[in-house]
Amino acid sequence: MDRLETQILYEVAMAVGSRLELQPMLQASLSLLLRKLSCSGGCVVRYGNLGVEALHAIPRGFADSASWPRVKALIEGVHGRQPVTVDLDGEGFLHLLPLPGYGALVMRKHGVPVAASFLRALLPVCERLSQSCQACEQVIERRAAERELQAHRDRLQEMVIARTEALTIATRRAEAANRAKSAFLANMSHELRTPMHAILSFSELAAEEIEDGALRPDSMRRHLQRVRQGGERLLGLINNLLDLARLEEGELELELGSVDLGAMVADVMDEFVVLASSRGVEMFREGGDFPMTLRGDRARLGQVLRNVLANAVRLTAAGSRVSVTLSPAEADGPEIRAVLLTVTDQGPGIPPSELEGIFDCFSQGSHTSDGSGGTGLGLAIARKIVEAHRGRIWAENGETGGARIRIRLPV
């Protein structure tokens, strides 16, 4: 081997060993070989499950030329460990150098072919190139696996965080629901016992007067009136529970008809005159000087207003007032499409964080902790009924105190 060949082998070996990335290494070693051996083109191929695959070609179109199918067939027929030179019948020579365990180095040369002895001398360099290619691909595969593993870890961490947050929220909601349910049951037991004790106590007093022969009509009338009041209150509580159960199951049917909203409001307010007066609370009605007929269930809409007014009167201190306002909520010229019913009290107001929660089942606002009573069912039932009428109900705080319950109903 002369000095020039030795120099070429040295330079190729250095090109192979100086790169850690697959494509740059193939580019450096292949371009050096093609230049030193005066070859017109070449490529590095890999033997895979799908046959021969060109990894790097110089020029780029070498593996896409019209003669490539013939070249590919020649490559697939050579799997030995010795160099092979193929005469392309006037189109030059094809030199195939094996890359053991990997593929082959293919070079095309016009004119005089490369000497067989020099091609054999390149075999150690080719073996080193094969080892470098396999090492690079192992690094590539390992890096890809590491990236995939890291991406999987990131996704897993995100899933854990998301599920932990969801579990935390669900736990908080469950705890809040459990607290609300416990508070509801405690309050409901009190609400049920109160009228039941009145019924039992006054019926016992009436029985004692009868047994003692001291039957006085006025006294008996008062006892029976108290018994009746207790029974009516107990019946109201039971009806609320049944209504809530039916509303939750979607089984409550509305008896739809034409409803004069102004007349309904007047009738319901009349029912609260005595109760409000006994508490020193004044009641006022404002607005409503426009047609207010809508399609709905008069009894259920009246129930909504009763529930809201009951809370307003109960929470308003003596010497204060409760007002009911009717106004158009949406109009198209003279045509009114929705009505807004607003009940305003001068009570303690509602904490901002509870403006939505007071409409939940088994929930009461913290302003009822003063012993003003209530079962926590009225507003929950009211919302279900209003939504069944395609309306909306919500709570606000007044600018100068107190609370407003607004009810929007389509006409």
Order of alpha helices (4+ residues) and beta strands (2+ residues): alpha-alpha-beta-beta-alpha-beta-beta-beta-alpha-alpha-alpha-beta-alpha-alpha-beta-beta-alpha-beta-beta-alpha-beta-beta
